[in-house]
Amino acid sequence: MLLSCGPLLNMAAPVTQLARLAAQPLWSNFTALERPMEPVASVQPAAGPGPSSQRLGRLASWNLASSCEQRRFCRWLGETRCQTVTAVDLGTPQTNTAVALMESKVHSDADVRMDAQVIFEACWRRFEEKFRLKSVNVPREVVWLNGAPGAGKGANTQHILKTRGLDHSVNLSSLLQTNESTRALMERGELIPDSMVGDVVLEALLVQSCQIPECGVLVDGFPRTAMQVDFLKLLYDKLDELHGIFANTTHRSQFPRPLFKVVMLYVDEDTSIMRQLERAKLASVHNKRVLDAGAGQLWEQRSTDLSIEKAKKRYAIFRQHHSAVLRLKQFFPFHLIDAMGTLAETQEAITTELRYQSSLDLSYETYASIRHLPLARDVSQHARQQLVMRLDNHSERYPDLFQKVIDLITSEIMPLIHECGLAGRAEYATEHRMFLEHPRAAQMLIDVLTDRGYNVSHSTEVTHVPMQIDLQTGLIKNRKEYKHRFHVNWDTKGVREMARAMELAARISEVGGGGNGSARISQTYIPQQLNREMRSSVLRQQLTEGNGKSLEEAEREAEHVIHGS
C-alpha cells in the first residue's frame, strides 16, 4: 500500500504517473494531512513476493490528521517527501500483516533528474518481476571502483577486496561483453545505454554476487555517467528502504543497512593512453609465447588497446562524465587514489584511504552509542601529557629522591636490560628500603623508563617472616618483608624496521630532489551529513561553552558551523 501527502495512486499506474507526482510541488501534496485517511478496502495479496504493484496487504484505518502522524510522514518537510508504507508477503503465513512506516530521505529534483527516476523504477520493476525478494541478498558493503582506462582497476581489485574484507568482485565490462549488441558498442569505445547497464547491475549485485547474507562486493566500472550516478543514489535509497521494512522480520539478515564507498583511481591522459597501448603489447607477447609453447592461458586483447585513436577516445569519454561521478562526494565516502605511481605505491595509498573508520563504517545508531568512549590514541596522548607533567614535578619538588632513582636505574636496571636486549623483556626484583621509605619512588622509576620508551608494570609482594613463637598460646609474631618487582618490556622489531626506515628516508630524499612523489593527491572526501566526528566535536564545543543553551539550540548551531550557512 502506498500512502503519500497527496491523492492515492493506483499501484498499477505506469512509472510516468509516479514521476509526475514526484515532480509536483510539495505543498500541493500536503492537503491529505488536513483530513483523516479513509479506511482502505482489503485486497488479497499476491502469492509470493512479486512487484510492488502486486504486494497489497491489509491496512488499518490511519488518522493522518494527528500531529504525531504528520510528523512521522512529513518530518523532512521541504527536503523530502512522505514515503512508502508497504506490507510485504514473503510466502510465509501471516494473519496480521505488519505495516512498516518508512521515513527514508528522498533526493530532491535538483539531486536526481526525473529521467533517472523513471529509468530506475523501470529497472527495479523488471528486476522484481524476474526475481522474488526472497532470493535477494543485499551486500553489507559495496565498493564502487571507478577510474580512467589504464588506471589499474583490475590490478588493484584483489588488494581492495583484501583491505576491506569483501567476498566478491563484479566486472561490469565483462558482464556487458556477454551481449552481442553491447559488445559491439564497447569495441567501438562507446558507452552502453543506461537502462541496459541498470538491469545488469541489479542482477549482478543483488542475486549473482551474494549467495549468503551480509557479503561484501566490489563493482568495477560503475557509475560512469550522470544518469548512472543518479541511479546509484536511488538504489541506495531503495536498499535502505528494504532494510527498514525487514528490520524486525526473520529475513533481516538478507537486507542489511547498505554501506556504499566510492573509489576513484586517478591517472592523467598521457599515462592512460600509454598504459592502454602497453597493455596490448604485453598481451600480444604473452599470447605468442602461449601459442608457441602449447601451454598456458591466453590473455584478453582489447581492440581499443590496439589503436591510439580509440585509446584517446576512451579517455575522452571518461573525462566527459568525470565531473558527474565526482558528485558522489556529496552522498558517499569518496576515496580519490593517485594511481600515477607504481602498483606498490598505489596499493599503499589504497590501504591508507580505505582503513577502517568507525564513524563511516558503523550505522549512525551504533556509532552514537559508543562515540562517548575515548579512542586509544586520545588516551595515549593524554597519558603522555600527564607523564611529562609528573617528570617535571619529580625533578622540581623531590630532586634528591629523583636523583637516587636515576642512579638506581643506571647501576642496576640498565645492565639487566642490556643483557636481555634481544629478548624484549626483563624483570627487576628488589628489597631496596628506598621504595619502603618513599612510596613515590616506584612511580618515579616507572615514569623515567616509560619516557625512554619502555613498558613497565609494577607489583609489590609482602612476605610474613616468623620472628617469635609463644609456645603456651601458639601465637606467632611476624615481620613483613616487601619485595618490589618491575616487569620491563620493549619492542625488538625496531632493529629490523630500522633498515626499512632508512630505505624509505632515502626514497623520500630522492623524490624531493626532482621526482613527482610530493604531488600525490590521494585523499578521502566525507559528505557533510556523514561527518559524525566533526558534528560531535562541534556539538561538544557548543555544550561546553554553555551560556544556557539547550541541546536543540546547540545542535542547530553545530549544523550552522558544519554547513557554513
C-alpha atoms as one frame of an Amber mdcrd trajectory, in Angstrom:
protein
   0.000   0.000   0.000   1.313   3.414  -0.898   0.497   6.483   1.157   1.528
   9.962   0.150   0.790  13.537   1.179  -1.410  13.780  -1.924  -4.154  11.686
  -3.519  -3.798   7.916  -3.525  -2.398   6.465  -6.753  -3.348   3.270  -8.482
  -0.403   0.965  -7.708  -0.553  -0.428 -11.221  -0.085   3.039 -12.702   2.824
   3.495 -15.068   6.087   4.926 -13.863   5.394   8.205 -15.617   2.415   8.794
 -13.306   4.616   8.234 -10.272   7.219  10.542 -11.752   4.549  13.181 -12.390
   3.518  13.126  -8.730   7.146  13.384  -7.639   7.550  16.444  -9.850   4.626
  18.308  -8.231   5.403  20.989  -5.633   5.422  19.557  -2.135   2.779  21.956
  -0.825   0.259  20.689  -3.387   0.506  17.184  -1.901   0.039  18.322   1.682
  -3.760  18.580   1.584  -4.239  14.938   2.574  -2.913  15.722   6.019  -5.834
  18.054   6.699  -8.360  15.221   6.957  -8.357  11.648   8.315  -7.442   8.871
   5.928 -10.413   6.799   4.926 -10.220   3.041   5.582  -8.840   1.173   2.588
 -10.591  -1.984   1.474  -8.520  -5.076   1.963  -7.067  -6.694  -1.122  -5.988
 -10.316  -1.333  -2.164 -10.291  -1.538  -0.483 -11.966  -4.467   1.096 -15.341
  -3.903   4.748 -14.827  -3.085   6.736 -11.625  -3.188   6.091 -10.089  -6.565
   6.347  -6.498  -7.809   5.298  -3.680  -5.509   2.087  -3.223  -7.512   1.039
  -6.774  -6.523   2.074  -6.747  -2.842  -1.109  -5.258  -1.350  -1.891  -6.194
   2.234  -4.421  -5.234   4.812  -4.131  -1.676   6.073  -5.985  -0.445   9.095
  -7.527   2.993   9.205  -4.845   5.655   9.717  -5.687   9.089  11.056  -3.140
  11.324   9.375  -4.712  14.414  10.927  -2.965  13.698  14.217   0.158  15.744
  14.789   2.109  12.577  15.569   1.394  11.016  12.206   2.031  14.310  10.420
   5.492  14.418  11.950   6.129  10.768  11.096   5.143  11.269   7.463   6.456
  14.757   6.756   9.301  15.272   9.225  11.506  16.312   6.343   9.044  18.918
   5.061  10.738  20.978   2.377  13.559  18.421   1.999  11.921  15.027   1.458
   8.566  13.549   0.619   6.399  11.198   2.601   7.490   7.744   1.643   6.132
   4.277   1.184   4.090   2.154   3.543   4.472  -1.404   2.319   3.217  -4.745
   3.523   5.396  -7.497   2.068   4.470 -11.152   1.899   7.435 -13.497   1.563
   5.318 -16.601   1.179   5.030 -17.318   4.937   1.595 -17.363   6.604   0.782
 -14.006   8.165  -2.548 -13.363   9.847  -1.919  -9.751  10.776   0.403  -8.146
   8.248   2.668  -5.573   9.895   2.732  -2.207   8.210   6.203  -0.679   8.061
   6.299   3.110   8.125   9.358   4.300   6.285  10.777   7.783   6.637  13.690
   7.411   4.247  15.111  10.562   2.717  14.267  11.127  -0.925  16.580  13.201
  -3.084  15.103  16.429  -4.364  14.593  17.072  -8.058  17.828  19.067  -8.022
  19.739  15.976  -6.888  18.082  13.308  -9.049  16.800  14.020 -12.526  13.329
  12.901 -13.476  14.512  10.687 -16.332  16.849   8.892 -13.913  13.913   8.172
 -11.590  11.928   6.766 -14.496  14.830   4.548 -15.616  15.476   3.287 -12.098
  11.810   2.500 -11.425  11.599   0.630 -14.729  14.759  -1.351 -13.980  13.589
  -2.165 -10.463  10.163  -3.267 -11.707  11.782  -5.617 -14.230  14.092  -6.902
 -11.514  11.192  -7.662  -9.145   9.281  -9.386 -11.916  12.268 -11.620 -12.670
  13.494 -12.290  -9.122  11.418 -12.665  -5.985  12.700 -10.738  -2.967  13.242
 -13.952  -1.007  16.096 -14.778  -3.431  17.815 -11.425  -2.829  20.814 -10.951
  -0.517  21.783  -7.291  -0.172  25.541  -6.843   0.335  26.555  -5.355   3.681
  29.149  -3.222   1.876  29.632  -2.203  -1.745  32.788  -0.548  -3.064  32.150
   1.165  -6.392  35.501   1.190  -8.230  35.995   3.733 -10.973  38.826   5.345
 -12.848  40.277   6.199 -16.224  41.222   3.467 -18.731  44.566   2.039 -17.701
  44.293   3.340 -14.127  44.744  -0.182 -12.755  41.243  -1.132 -11.640  41.738
  -4.796 -12.444  45.254  -4.862 -10.995  44.066  -3.425  -7.670  40.805  -5.339
  -7.316  42.206  -8.153  -5.177  44.024  -5.691  -2.930  40.810  -3.728  -2.310
  38.929  -6.957  -1.585  41.572  -7.900   0.990  41.775  -4.422   2.524  38.018
  -4.142   3.081  37.345  -7.840   3.697  34.996  -8.192   0.721  33.883 -11.531
  -0.704  33.189 -10.971  -4.386  34.018  -8.663  -7.287  31.893  -7.752 -10.288
  33.489  -6.504 -13.501  30.778  -4.671 -15.368  32.679  -4.669 -18.670  32.979
  -8.467 -18.594  29.268  -8.826 -17.909  28.301  -6.496 -20.744  30.525  -8.376
 -23.181  28.206 -11.383 -22.952  25.670  -9.461 -25.009  26.482  -9.113 -28.710
  24.975  -5.647 -29.144  26.668  -4.228 -26.081  29.958  -5.878 -27.059  29.877
  -4.110 -30.431  29.367  -0.756 -28.702  32.248  -1.452 -26.338  34.605  -2.395
 -29.158  33.896   0.984 -30.746  34.738   2.647 -27.427  31.161   3.853 -26.857
  29.017   3.664 -23.734  26.126   1.249 -23.207  22.577   2.668 -22.689  21.901
   3.310 -19.018  18.767   1.169 -18.898  20.701  -1.913 -20.053  23.502  -1.193
 -17.596  20.975  -0.782 -14.760  19.439  -4.196 -15.388  22.864  -5.837 -15.375
  23.958  -4.052 -12.184  20.844  -5.011 -10.194  21.050  -8.667 -11.139  24.804
  -8.936 -10.590  24.780  -7.074  -7.283  21.687  -8.470  -5.584  21.443 -12.001
  -6.981  24.655 -13.289  -8.550  27.239 -11.800  -6.155  25.856 -12.720  -2.739
  24.867 -16.319  -2.214  24.870 -15.806   1.556  23.564 -12.859   3.603  25.786
  -9.921   4.529  28.554 -10.422   1.996  30.755  -7.643   0.616  31.026  -6.776
  -3.083  33.284  -4.655  -5.285  31.767  -3.345  -8.532  34.292  -2.339 -11.191
  33.155   0.196 -13.797  30.009   1.757 -12.329  28.814   4.507 -12.320  30.250
   6.271 -15.359  27.558   8.769 -16.422  25.394  11.376 -14.727  22.401   9.104
 -15.217  24.196   6.211 -13.539  25.209   8.459 -10.627  21.530   9.232 -10.012
  20.751   5.536 -10.462  23.243   4.711  -7.713  21.697   7.194  -5.281  18.212
   5.841  -5.982  19.495   2.290  -5.482  20.886   3.248  -2.076  17.520   4.723
  -1.054  15.733   1.575  -2.207  18.057  -0.737  -0.277  17.791   1.476   2.800
  14.014   1.286   2.499  14.124  -2.516   2.289  16.341  -2.576   5.376  13.689
  -0.675   7.308  10.876  -2.916   6.067  12.602  -6.184   7.001  14.422  -4.946
  10.123  12.087  -6.812  12.512  11.437  -9.907  10.415  13.147 -13.271  10.017
  14.596 -12.010   6.714  16.504  -9.079   8.225  19.883 -10.735   7.506  19.070
 -10.579   3.780  18.600  -6.814   3.903  21.334  -5.156   6.000  21.739  -1.407
   6.056  23.758  -0.603   2.896  27.266   0.840   3.166  28.448   2.413  -0.087
  32.013   3.597  -0.735  33.366   5.092  -3.959  36.996   4.580  -5.037  38.364
   6.664  -7.907  41.777   5.766  -9.368  43.337   8.845 -10.960  45.770   8.967
 -13.894  46.273  11.718 -16.451  45.594  11.376 -20.190  49.164  10.615 -21.265
  49.551   7.880 -18.656  46.174   6.383 -19.541  46.949   6.174 -23.267  50.453
   4.832 -22.653  49.176   2.083 -20.355  46.434   1.056 -22.768  48.933   0.631
 -25.615  51.473  -1.139 -23.384  48.736  -3.490 -22.203  48.100  -4.517 -25.804
  51.805  -5.128 -26.451  52.193  -7.201 -23.284  49.118  -9.291 -24.113  50.423
  -9.873 -27.649  53.827 -11.075 -26.426  52.261 -13.306 -23.787  49.763 -14.883
 -26.178  52.513 -15.553 -28.717  54.542 -17.432 -26.100  51.492 -19.438 -25.059
  50.784 -20.456 -28.641  54.416 -21.360 -29.260  54.697 -23.408 -26.079  51.293
 -25.028 -26.454  50.531 -24.435 -22.774  49.210 -21.599 -20.672  46.197 -19.318
 -20.782  45.642 -16.636 -23.378  45.129 -13.077 -22.186  42.295 -10.922 -23.474
  43.476  -8.387 -26.036  41.105  -5.443 -26.227  40.577  -3.890 -29.607  40.597
  -0.404 -28.056  44.146  -1.026 -26.830  45.405  -1.585 -30.370  44.648   1.899
 -31.644  45.860   5.190 -30.207  42.749   6.924 -31.576  40.451   4.510 -29.734
  42.565   4.843 -26.590  42.231   8.630 -26.748  38.500   8.288 -27.367  38.081
   6.074 -24.291  39.836   8.626 -22.112  37.826  11.477 -23.647  34.581   9.661
 -22.809  35.825   9.122 -19.249  36.650  12.824 -18.840  33.302  13.799 -20.338
  31.447  12.172 -17.439  34.125  12.562 -14.755  32.548  15.637 -13.178  29.235
  13.790 -12.839  30.910  10.929 -10.977  32.595  13.441  -8.664  29.110  14.448
  -7.470  29.091  11.246  -5.441  31.350  13.051  -2.952  28.188  14.755  -1.702
  26.494  11.495  -0.749  29.009   8.716  -0.001  32.582   8.400   1.302  34.691
   9.152  -1.766  38.293   7.886  -1.882  40.477   9.521  -4.544  43.570   7.360
  -5.145  46.600   8.650  -7.044  47.438   5.757  -9.391  50.204   7.538 -11.316
  52.962   5.708  -9.444  53.913   2.071  -9.234  51.485  -0.675  -8.284  53.034
  -0.899  -4.787  52.628   2.855  -4.243  49.028   2.752  -5.418  48.199  -0.157
  -3.122  49.834   1.614  -0.199  47.567   4.610  -0.833  44.537   2.309  -1.070
  45.384   0.709   2.280  45.663   4.132   3.891  42.484   5.622   2.452  40.289
   2.523   2.914  41.308   1.835   6.508  38.544   1.104   8.997  36.828   4.190
  10.421  34.006   3.593  12.888  32.361   6.945  12.114  31.894   5.838   8.486
  31.542   2.061   8.700  29.120   1.761  11.632  25.462   2.676  11.465  24.524
   6.021  12.968  22.721   4.388  15.907  25.672   2.140  16.758  28.203   4.947
  16.444  26.058   7.259  18.591  26.060   4.614  21.339  29.846   4.236  21.552
  31.251   7.574  20.410  31.479   8.894  24.001  34.209   6.329  24.703  37.665
   7.827  24.089  39.874   6.495  21.322  43.049   4.669  22.282  45.213   7.310
  20.614  43.492  10.043  22.632  44.083   8.133  25.857  47.736   7.634  24.913
  48.173  11.298  24.063  46.631  12.370  27.365  48.778   9.868  29.260  51.870
  11.247  27.557  50.979  14.758  28.631  50.467  13.581  32.201  53.830  11.783
  32.104  55.634  14.988  31.153  53.956  16.849  33.995  54.856  14.153  36.543
  58.520  14.019  35.478  58.880  17.781  35.807  57.157  17.602  39.181  59.536
  14.836  40.365  62.564  16.854  39.326  61.421  20.155  40.830  59.833  19.062
  44.120  61.864  15.967  45.008  65.262  16.454  43.362  67.257  14.285  45.805
  64.912  11.307  45.626  64.615  11.685  41.852  68.405  11.539  41.505  68.560
   8.401  43.692  66.027   6.679  41.448  68.002   7.627  38.329  71.216   6.284
  39.927  69.447   3.005  40.736  68.231   2.674  37.144  71.726   3.371  35.817
  73.575   0.983  38.128  71.163  -1.969  38.463  68.348  -1.925  35.889  70.121
  -0.844  32.710  72.792  -3.625  32.921  69.941  -6.131  33.223  68.176  -4.623
  30.199  71.362  -4.789  28.134  71.739  -8.492  28.963  68.186  -9.171  27.772
  68.384  -6.783  24.831  67.117  -9.207  22.166  64.558 -10.870  24.421  62.483
  -7.711  24.753  61.681  -8.250  28.431  63.420  -8.174  31.805  62.373  -8.432
  35.439  63.940  -6.438  38.234  63.196  -7.532  41.813  64.484  -5.529  44.775
  64.035  -5.089  48.514  65.640  -1.666  48.482  64.472   0.342  51.509  64.076
   3.430  49.369  60.783   2.086  47.984  59.537   1.402  51.525  60.546   4.776
  52.897  59.442   6.760  49.833  56.333   5.249  48.156  56.574   7.705  45.237
  59.991   6.258  44.280  58.323   3.370  42.431  56.270   5.809  40.345  59.394
   7.797  39.572  61.157   4.685  38.314  58.188   3.759  36.105  57.913   7.281
  34.687  61.621   7.507  33.828  61.671   4.171  31.994  58.377   4.943  30.247
  59.789   8.207  28.963  62.712   6.250  27.476  60.322   4.002  25.512  59.957
   1.009  27.858  56.673  -0.540  29.009  56.841  -1.046  32.777  54.494  -2.751
  35.202  54.996  -2.888  38.970  53.851  -5.247  41.729  54.625  -5.498  45.428
  54.992  -8.817  47.246  54.547  -8.999  51.010  56.154 -11.917  52.865  55.422
 -12.675  56.532  58.629 -13.896  58.204  58.138 -15.570  61.649  60.070 -13.754
  64.364  58.782 -15.206  67.649  56.552 -18.095  68.693  54.697 -18.222  72.036
  54.788 -21.919  72.978  52.000 -21.560  75.504  49.488 -19.681  73.365  50.760
 -20.676  69.932  50.806 -17.069  68.775  53.380 -16.209  66.103  54.832 -12.756
  65.680  55.739 -11.992  62.072  57.868  -9.415  60.336  56.736  -8.081  56.985
  59.249  -8.020  54.159  58.474  -6.147  50.978  59.784  -7.029  47.555  59.158
  -4.807  44.549  59.027  -6.386  41.107  59.349  -4.287  37.969  58.497  -6.009
  34.670  60.169  -4.124  31.818  59.250  -4.768  28.174  60.409  -3.132  24.944
  59.930  -3.588  21.205  62.644  -5.570  19.434  61.085  -5.112  15.985  62.703
  -1.721  15.736  66.023  -3.355  14.921  64.577  -4.947  11.810  62.492  -1.926
  10.890  65.414   0.462  11.051  66.769  -0.676   7.688  63.355  -0.169   6.085
  63.063   3.285   7.650  66.457   4.279   6.269  65.481   2.992   2.834  62.205
   4.933   2.960  64.052   8.089   4.001  66.398   7.664   1.033  63.443   7.298
  -1.331  61.794  10.415   0.072  65.043  12.286  -0.370  65.263  11.143  -3.981
  61.685  12.216  -4.647  62.351  15.611  -3.129  65.275  16.008  -5.491  63.114
  16.190  -8.593  60.580  13.344  -8.592  56.816  13.784  -8.611  56.050  11.847
  -5.428  55.389  15.047  -3.483  52.466  15.767  -5.824  50.417  12.782  -4.628
  46.753  13.669  -4.390  45.262  10.597  -2.658  42.656  11.638  -0.106  39.201
  10.782   1.210  36.167  13.070   0.956  33.476  12.679   3.610  29.973  14.058
   2.869  28.880  16.652   5.434  25.894  14.609   6.547  28.205  11.649   7.270
  30.952  13.611   9.033  29.922  12.477  12.504  33.308  13.198  14.061  33.102
  16.857  13.008  29.481  17.122  14.136  30.270  15.552  17.533  33.258  17.826
  18.178  31.328  20.973  17.228  28.369  19.903  19.358  30.640  19.205  22.346
  32.186  22.653  21.936  28.763  24.296  21.837  27.651  22.489  25.000  30.969
  23.161  26.772  30.691  26.894  26.177  27.342  26.695  27.899  25.591  30.076
  28.029  22.367  28.287  28.986  21.943  26.681  25.562  19.642  23.700  25.227
  20.626  20.570  23.323  18.384  21.579  20.406  19.980  25.037  20.198  23.465
  23.524  20.314  22.552  21.103  17.505  21.277  23.970  15.336  24.471  25.951
  15.885  26.526  22.842  15.122  24.679  22.456  11.809  25.343  26.147  11.095
  29.079  25.715  11.712  29.355  22.490   9.674  27.418  23.688   6.627  28.682
  27.255   6.794  25.199  28.667   6.279
